[in-house]
Amino acid sequence: MENNKSKDPLHGVTLQNILEQLVNFYGFDTLGELIKIKCFTDNPTIKSSLNFLRKTDWARKKVEELYIRTLPKLDKK
């Protein structure tokens, strides 16, 4: 039987889960340095960041790209 598991690392992962893992790994300070968006630098919270990222495609794409680059490090943690 074939294994139909997706090769897309974002498949089945929610934006909230991505953001929580990145915040746990980097913290908002470092995240704000890596991705220069206001929701990570001015009074950041998961909720406010999610609201912004859900409305702003370019910012969500940057977060997803960082998540994909960070995945190997998250797996070792």
Protein Blocks (a to p, Z undefined) as FASTA:
>chain_A
ZZfbdfbfkgopafklmmmmmmmmnommlmmmmmccfklmnopafklmmmmmmmmmklmm
mmmmmmmmmmmmmmmZZ
